[in-house]
Amino acid sequence: MTKSQAKMAGEIADLFSVIRQNTAFLGVTVSCAVKETFFPVANHASASDAGELPLGRHQGKLVKTVVAHVLSELNKNYTIVTKKLIGIDHHVEITMAISNVDSNDIQIVGIHGMDGSNSSTIAKAEKLKSPNPSHCEGLIKSPDFSTLATPERLKVEGRISLESLFNTSNLGMIKEIKLGECLNLVEVEGFTGLKSLERLYMSRCISLERLADISNLEMLKEIWLGGCSNLVEIGGFMGLISLERLDLSRCVSLVRLPAVSDLGKLKELWLGECFKLAEIGSFRGLECLEILDLSRCKSLEKLPDVSDLGMLKELWLGECSKLVEVGSLRGLKSLERLDLSWCISLERSPDVSNLGMLKELRLGDCPKLIEVGGAGGLKSLEILDFTRCKSLERLPDISDLGMLKELWLGECSKLAEVRCFRGLKSLERLDLTRCICLERLLDLSDLGMLKELRLGECKALAEVGSFTGLKSLEILDLTRCISVERLHGVSDLEMLKELWLGGCSKLVEIGDFWGLKFLNKLDVSGCVSLERNYPMYKTWQR
């Protein structure tokens, strides 16, 4: 080997040493398995191929050799691109010029992290399937994709400086476009020719104000525009006969939603946190819709008619602070989750008696709610939440809810009486914390599956039924129940792990609990009457 060849071999060895120490040089599209293949190939290239390299310091020659070996080892599926070796233009030219690589076999080209990339780069690679100039922080002008014959995916994302996307209308075979987090992207043109497009991702393009006409994209299945905070206008959805998912969540400037009645295959509609959205058209025609999210639409006063949405499984309306009325839910035979929590203007819940498949009903933090209709017929209900419904005085009859697992009534400050526990065979968690008007809690004997019973700070609670029968109870909290004098059946709580009685100043008797072998937390601090009658309790803290 000549001196120059030896020098070149040394430089190559040093270069691969740096690459091994910083795997970020490899494109993020490259899997761990690819990297494991890359390193042995790199070693082979640096050890045996240096003599075959033409002399000179053009780093492209080195990349040519490495790429050729890697593509050969990986069945020509990937191109490895390093961040600091050479410019993208040189890389593409060299990759396409490699004699033993068929450009038709190159499926993914990652060109991540290349600052100041030339906009004409991709035009040189006619057969690329998935051009990917993501994380090119200096990229301002879009590459010209007009020469790419049959690309299937285009990915341009990662907080780059791109301001406009080159006309893509000639990319008739493209199936997926990802433009997420292009923070300076103001406009996108030329969607009209994308007859094969199935997925369009433009999430968090915070400068985007208007979406170009997409009405003729008959194959489009998914549109993701979540977090486009300046988006004020959408041309329309007419013609999107294949659309299944539409995400406009966190589009905080959007005032009006275009008609969606033509979207007969739509399964998911995400509109959460569209703070200015006050007008929503009819949902008629959305026969396949399964998820409707309108949570935190703070300008929405009335929900459009949803009674025809027979396939709907989830309806999210939480934190719609101006919502005063929810129309008929009759017809929602498939509904499993209904969230109306934090609807602070809502006075009465809709009639839910026909929702036979409902599993979760959340009405927490509805301070004006005074009436709940039809909850007694929800045979499949597992979670019922009325937390901080401060106007609720009476709980509907829920004795038939045999599948109910969680009942949340904490801080219902006007709730004076709770009956109807008989029949709740599956109940595991019951929370009545800070129900300050609650005076008695009787007949808990049917709650054989109950694991947590929280009654802390129920200051008016004077009478609690026997705990006999609560064989599964693990946590019992009566902290600062200042009116309770006696507890019955504590010794029967075989599975009890935590007993919280601190601040029960009138408590004089709790019975024998020496046999509670799983008890590991006991608080009787501040039980002054108990300490006076039984001084030994002071030593029972755990």
MONOR-V454026 format. One record per residue. N is the residue number from 1. SS is DSSP state (hx for helix, st for strand, lp for the rest). PHI is phi in degrees with one decimal (NA if undefined). PSI is psi in whole degrees, -180 to 180 (* if undefined). Layout:
[[N	SS	PHI	PSI] [N	SS	PHI	PSI]]
This chain:
[[1	lp	NA	134] [2	lp	-72.7	169] [3	hx	-60.9	-45] [4	hx	-63.3	-38] [5	hx	-67.7	-39] [6	hx	-62.7	-41] [7	hx	-62.2	-44] [8	hx	-61.7	-43] [9	hx	-61.0	-41] [10	hx	-63.4	-42] [11	hx	-63.7	-40] [12	hx	-64.1	-44] [13	hx	-60.2	-44] [14	hx	-61.4	-41] [15	hx	-62.9	-46] [16	hx	-68.6	-29] [17	hx	-62.5	-43] [18	hx	-63.4	-43] [19	hx	-61.7	-41] [20	hx	-63.9	-33] [21	hx	-78.8	-18] [22	lp	-134.6	87] [23	hx	-69.1	-9] [24	hx	-64.8	-16] [25	hx	-66.2	-24] [26	lp	-81.5	143] [27	lp	-56.9	144] [28	lp	-69.5	-12] [29	lp	-76.3	-7] [30	lp	-88.7	125] [31	lp	-77.5	170] [32	hx	-60.9	-38] [33	hx	-61.5	-38] [34	hx	-65.1	-43] [35	hx	-62.6	-39] [36	hx	-62.0	-33] [37	hx	-75.9	-36] [38	hx	-61.9	-45] [39	hx	-63.7	-46] [40	hx	-60.2	-39] [41	hx	-64.2	-41] [42	hx	-61.3	-43] [43	hx	-60.2	-43] [44	hx	-63.3	-42] [45	hx	-63.7	-43] [46	hx	-72.0	-29] [47	hx	-83.6	-41] [48	hx	-113.4	-18] [49	lp	-100.9	-3] [50	hx	-61.5	-37] [51	hx	-66.6	-23] [52	hx	-85.5	-14] [53	lp	-73.8	137] [54	lp	-60.6	145] [55	lp	-67.2	153] [56	lp	131.4	173] [57	lp	-110.9	14] [58	lp	-71.3	110] [59	hx	-64.8	-22] [60	hx	-58.0	-32] [61	hx	-62.3	-41] [62	hx	-63.9	-47] [63	hx	-61.3	-39] [64	hx	-55.5	-47] [65	hx	-65.3	-47] [66	hx	-63.7	-46] [67	hx	-60.5	-43] [68	hx	-59.0	-45] [69	hx	-65.7	-45] [70	hx	-65.1	-44] [71	hx	-61.6	-38] [72	hx	-63.8	-45] [73	hx	-68.2	-32] [74	lp	-100.3	22] [75	lp	56.0	33] [76	lp	59.7	37] [77	lp	-99.4	-23] [78	st	-132.6	151] [79	st	-115.0	129] [80	lp	-87.0	132] [81	lp	-126.2	129] [82	lp	-98.1	157] [83	lp	-79.1	-34] [84	lp	-119.3	2] [85	lp	-71.0	-58] [86	lp	-147.3	170] [87	lp	-71.6	160] [88	hx	-65.4	-40] [89	hx	-54.6	-49] [90	hx	-60.9	-42] [91	hx	-61.7	-47] [92	hx	-64.2	-43] [93	hx	-58.5	-46] [94	hx	-69.3	-43] [95	hx	-59.3	-45] [96	hx	-68.6	-22] [97	hx	-89.7	-8] [98	lp	-62.1	125] [99	lp	-67.6	-33] [100	lp	-100.2	20] [101	lp	-120.9	123] [102	lp	-86.8	118] [103	hx	-62.6	-19] [104	hx	-65.3	-24] [105	hx	-87.6	-7] [106	lp	-80.1	111] [107	lp	-93.1	-39] [108	st	-133.5	128] [109	st	-119.1	113] [110	st	-94.1	127] [111	lp	-128.0	56] [112	lp	-76.0	145] [113	lp	71.0	20] [114	lp	-90.1	102] [115	lp	-67.4	138] [116	lp	66.8	36] [117	lp	-65.2	140] [118	lp	-70.7	137] [119	lp	-70.7	-16] [120	lp	-92.4	2] [121	hx	-54.9	-55] [122	hx	-67.2	-23] [123	hx	-59.9	-22] [124	hx	-81.0	-13] [125	lp	-111.1	82] [126	lp	-65.1	-30] [127	lp	-101.5	10] [128	lp	-63.5	134] [129	lp	-86.0	-34] [130	lp	-139.8	75] [131	st	-58.4	140] [132	st	-147.0	76] [133	lp	-86.4	46] [134	lp	-75.1	153] [135	lp	60.7	19] [136	lp	-84.5	88] [137	lp	-64.2	-24] [138	lp	-92.2	2] [139	lp	-75.4	113] [140	lp	-105.9	-45] [141	st	-99.8	138] [142	lp	-65.7	142] [143	lp	-60.4	156] [144	lp	-87.4	112] [145	lp	-92.5	7] [146	lp	-67.6	-22] [147	lp	-90.7	-6] [148	lp	-77.9	119] [149	lp	-75.2	-49] [150	lp	-137.2	50] [151	lp	-69.1	148] [152	lp	-110.4	-25] [153	st	-139.9	141] [154	st	-129.3	123] [155	st	-125.3	117] [156	lp	-136.1	91] [157	lp	-148.9	173] [158	lp	105.8	49] [159	lp	56.2	44] [160	lp	-92.6	173] [161	lp	-95.0	11] [162	lp	-56.4	129] [163	lp	-101.8	-29] [164	st	-150.0	151] [165	st	-102.0	130] [166	lp	-57.0	148] [167	lp	-52.7	121] [168	lp	-106.9	12] [169	lp	-63.3	-19] [170	lp	-85.5	-4] [171	lp	-87.1	68] [172	lp	-66.2	-20] [173	lp	-99.9	-1] [174	lp	-69.4	137] [175	lp	-108.3	-24] [176	st	-143.4	130] [177	st	-124.3	124] [178	st	-117.3	119] [179	lp	-126.8	29] [180	lp	-62.1	140] [181	lp	58.8	32] [182	lp	-82.7	89] [183	lp	-65.1	-25] [184	lp	-103.7	3] [185	lp	-69.7	118] [186	lp	-101.8	-36] [187	st	-144.5	151] [188	st	-132.9	129] [189	lp	-118.7	165] [190	lp	74.1	41] [191	lp	-82.7	-10] [192	lp	-62.7	-28] [193	lp	-94.0	4] [194	lp	-86.7	69] [195	lp	-65.8	-22] [196	lp	-102.3	0] [197	lp	-62.7	129] [198	lp	-113.4	-31] [199	st	-135.2	130] [200	st	-126.6	111] [201	st	-109.9	119] [202	lp	-136.4	31] [203	lp	-61.0	141] [204	lp	60.9	29] [205	lp	-84.3	85] [206	lp	-73.5	-11] [207	lp	-98.4	-8] [208	lp	-69.2	125] [209	lp	-107.1	-27] [210	st	-142.1	138] [211	st	-98.7	127] [212	lp	-62.2	165] [213	lp	-60.9	123] [214	lp	-123.5	16] [215	lp	-64.9	-19] [216	lp	-99.1	9] [217	lp	-85.8	79] [218	lp	-69.7	-19] [219	lp	-94.2	-5] [220	lp	-65.3	127] [221	lp	-109.0	-29] [222	st	-137.8	133] [223	st	-126.1	123] [224	st	-119.0	108] [225	lp	-124.6	16] [226	lp	-57.4	137] [227	lp	79.4	10] [228	lp	-81.0	84] [229	lp	-71.1	-16] [230	lp	-104.6	4] [231	lp	-69.3	119] [232	lp	-117.6	-16] [233	st	-141.4	132] [234	st	-125.3	127] [235	lp	-56.5	-39] [236	lp	145.7	163] [237	lp	-113.8	5] [238	lp	-59.9	131] [239	lp	100.0	-11] [240	lp	-85.2	70] [241	lp	-73.8	-12] [242	lp	-105.6	-1] [243	lp	-64.0	130] [244	lp	-115.3	-29] [245	st	-135.4	130] [246	st	-131.5	115] [247	st	-114.3	112] [248	lp	-121.9	21] [249	lp	-62.5	145] [250	lp	64.3	21] [251	lp	-85.2	81] [252	lp	-73.0	-12] [253	lp	-98.9	-5] [254	lp	-74.0	123] [255	lp	-100.2	-34] [256	st	-135.2	141] [257	lp	-99.9	125] [258	lp	-58.9	159] [259	lp	-56.6	135] [260	lp	-116.1	6] [261	lp	-64.8	-19] [262	lp	-84.4	-5] [263	lp	-87.2	71] [264	lp	-66.2	-19] [265	lp	-103.6	3] [266	lp	-63.6	129] [267	lp	-108.2	-31] [268	st	-134.0	129] [269	st	-129.1	111] [270	st	-109.0	113] [271	lp	-127.6	14] [272	lp	-59.1	142] [273	lp	65.0	25] [274	lp	-87.0	83] [275	lp	-60.6	-31] [276	lp	-95.9	-4] [277	lp	-69.7	110] [278	lp	-112.7	-18] [279	st	-126.7	123] [280	lp	-129.3	128] [281	lp	-72.4	-170] [282	lp	-68.3	146] [283	lp	-96.2	6] [284	lp	-60.9	138] [285	lp	99.4	-14] [286	lp	-87.6	65] [287	lp	-70.9	-18] [288	lp	-101.9	-1] [289	lp	-63.0	129] [290	lp	-113.7	-30] [291	st	-130.2	127] [292	st	-128.3	114] [293	st	-113.9	113] [294	lp	-122.5	20] [295	lp	-61.8	141] [296	lp	62.7	26] [297	lp	-84.4	86] [298	lp	-73.5	-11] [299	lp	-99.8	-4] [300	lp	-79.4	123] [301	lp	-102.8	-29] [302	st	-141.3	138] [303	lp	-85.4	130] [304	lp	-59.5	162] [305	lp	-59.7	122] [306	lp	-115.0	9] [307	lp	-65.3	-18] [308	lp	-89.7	-1] [309	lp	-85.3	72] [310	lp	-66.4	-19] [311	lp	-98.6	-1] [312	lp	-64.5	129] [313	lp	-108.7	-30] [314	st	-134.3	129] [315	st	-128.4	112] [316	st	-109.9	114] [317	lp	-127.5	13] [318	lp	-58.2	141] [319	lp	64.3	25] [320	lp	-83.3	86] [321	lp	-68.8	-19] [322	lp	-100.5	-1] [323	lp	-70.1	118] [324	lp	-108.8	-15] [325	st	-147.8	135] [326	lp	-117.9	120] [327	lp	-67.4	-166] [328	lp	-63.4	136] [329	lp	-105.0	8] [330	lp	-61.4	130] [331	lp	108.1	-14] [332	lp	-84.9	66] [333	lp	-67.9	-20] [334	lp	-102.7	-1] [335	lp	-63.9	129] [336	lp	-113.8	-28] [337	st	-134.9	127] [338	st	-129.1	117] [339	st	-116.2	114] [340	lp	-121.5	20] [341	lp	-64.2	146] [342	lp	64.2	22] [343	lp	-86.2	85] [344	lp	-72.9	-12] [345	lp	-99.3	-5] [346	lp	-78.0	126] [347	lp	-100.1	-31] [348	st	-141.8	142] [349	lp	-78.2	157] [350	lp	-66.8	161] [351	lp	-68.2	118] [352	lp	-108.5	11] [353	lp	-62.1	-25] [354	lp	-90.6	0] [355	lp	-87.7	71] [356	lp	-65.9	-19] [357	lp	-98.2	0] [358	lp	-65.3	130] [359	lp	-108.4	-31] [360	st	-131.0	128] [361	st	-127.4	112] [362	st	-114.7	115] [363	lp	-126.1	17] [364	lp	-61.0	147] [365	lp	63.6	33] [366	lp	-103.1	86] [367	lp	-66.3	-19] [368	lp	-96.2	-4] [369	lp	-67.9	121] [370	lp	-116.6	-13] [371	st	-145.8	138] [372	lp	-126.8	121] [373	lp	-106.2	133] [374	lp	82.9	7] [375	hx	-66.2	-23] [376	hx	-66.6	-15] [377	hx	-98.5	9] [378	lp	-87.6	82] [379	lp	-65.7	-23] [380	lp	-98.9	0] [381	lp	-65.0	133] [382	lp	-114.4	-31] [383	st	-130.3	127] [384	st	-129.7	118] [385	st	-122.4	116] [386	lp	-118.9	21] [387	lp	-52.2	132] [388	lp	58.3	32] [389	lp	-84.4	86] [390	lp	-73.1	-12] [391	lp	-100.4	-5] [392	lp	-75.7	120] [393	lp	-102.5	-26] [394	st	-140.4	138] [395	lp	-90.3	135] [396	lp	-63.5	160] [397	lp	-65.2	116] [398	lp	-118.7	18] [399	lp	-64.6	-18] [400	lp	-92.0	3] [401	lp	-84.6	73] [402	lp	-67.2	-17] [403	lp	-97.2	-2] [404	lp	-64.9	128] [405	lp	-109.0	-31] [406	st	-133.9	130] [407	st	-128.4	115] [408	st	-112.1	114] [409	lp	-128.5	14] [410	lp	-56.8	138] [411	lp	63.2	26] [412	lp	-81.8	87] [413	lp	-69.9	-15] [414	lp	-103.0	-2] [415	lp	-72.7	115] [416	lp	-102.3	-21] [417	st	-150.0	138] [418	lp	-130.3	119] [419	lp	-113.7	-142] [420	lp	51.8	31] [421	lp	-83.2	-17] [422	lp	-63.1	127] [423	lp	103.9	-12] [424	lp	-85.3	68] [425	lp	-67.6	-22] [426	lp	-103.0	-1] [427	lp	-63.3	128] [428	lp	-113.0	-29] [429	st	-134.4	127] [430	st	-129.8	118] [431	st	-118.1	116] [432	lp	-123.7	24] [433	lp	-55.1	134] [434	lp	57.7	33] [435	lp	-84.0	86] [436	lp	-72.6	-14] [437	lp	-98.3	-6] [438	lp	-70.7	123] [439	lp	-103.5	-30] [440	st	-146.2	148] [441	st	-134.9	108] [442	lp	-116.7	162] [443	lp	51.7	74] [444	lp	-100.3	6] [445	lp	-64.2	-23] [446	lp	-81.8	-7] [447	lp	-88.4	61] [448	lp	-68.1	-19] [449	lp	-98.4	0] [450	lp	-64.5	129] [451	lp	-107.3	-32] [452	st	-131.1	128] [453	st	-127.9	112] [454	st	-115.3	116] [455	lp	-127.0	17] [456	lp	-56.3	139] [457	lp	61.9	28] [458	lp	-85.7	87] [459	lp	-69.9	-24] [460	lp	-92.5	-7] [461	lp	-68.3	114] [462	lp	-113.1	-23] [463	st	-131.0	124] [464	st	-124.9	129] [465	lp	-64.8	171] [466	lp	-64.2	144] [467	lp	-88.0	1] [468	lp	-58.7	130] [469	lp	106.0	-16] [470	lp	-86.9	67] [471	lp	-68.6	-19] [472	lp	-102.4	-1] [473	lp	-63.8	129] [474	lp	-112.2	-31] [475	st	-129.1	125] [476	st	-126.4	116] [477	st	-119.3	114] [478	lp	-123.4	27] [479	lp	-52.9	130] [480	lp	56.0	34] [481	lp	-84.5	86] [482	lp	-75.3	-7] [483	lp	-103.5	-10] [484	lp	-74.0	131] [485	lp	-109.5	-34] [486	st	-138.9	146] [487	lp	-121.7	137] [488	lp	-118.7	138] [489	lp	84.4	14] [490	hx	-61.9	-34] [491	hx	-66.2	-16] [492	hx	-87.8	-4] [493	lp	-83.9	79] [494	lp	-63.7	-29] [495	lp	-99.4	6] [496	lp	-62.5	129] [497	lp	-110.6	-32] [498	st	-133.5	130] [499	st	-130.2	113] [500	st	-112.6	110] [501	lp	-126.3	9] [502	lp	-56.2	135] [503	lp	81.1	7] [504	lp	-81.6	83] [505	lp	-68.7	-23] [506	lp	-98.4	-2] [507	lp	-66.9	123] [508	lp	-115.2	-16] [509	st	-151.7	133] [510	lp	-128.3	0] [511	lp	78.7	-174] [512	lp	-91.6	126] [513	lp	-128.7	26] [514	lp	-65.2	-24] [515	lp	-85.3	3] [516	lp	-81.9	86] [517	lp	-72.0	-17] [518	lp	-95.6	-3] [519	lp	-67.3	121] [520	lp	-125.4	-6] [521	st	-135.1	121] [522	st	-137.2	125] [523	st	-125.3	112] [524	lp	-121.4	21] [525	lp	-65.2	139] [526	lp	78.5	6] [527	lp	-86.4	77] [528	hx	-65.7	-36] [529	hx	-70.5	-37] [530	hx	-65.9	-43] [531	hx	-66.5	-34] [532	hx	-69.4	-41] [533	hx	-82.5	-33] [534	lp	-132.1	83] [535	hx	-57.4	-26] [536	hx	-65.6	-19] [537	hx	-61.5	-25] [538	hx	-60.5	-27] [539	hx	-92.7	3] [540	hx	-94.7	6] [541	lp	-61.8	138] [542	lp	-129.1	*]]
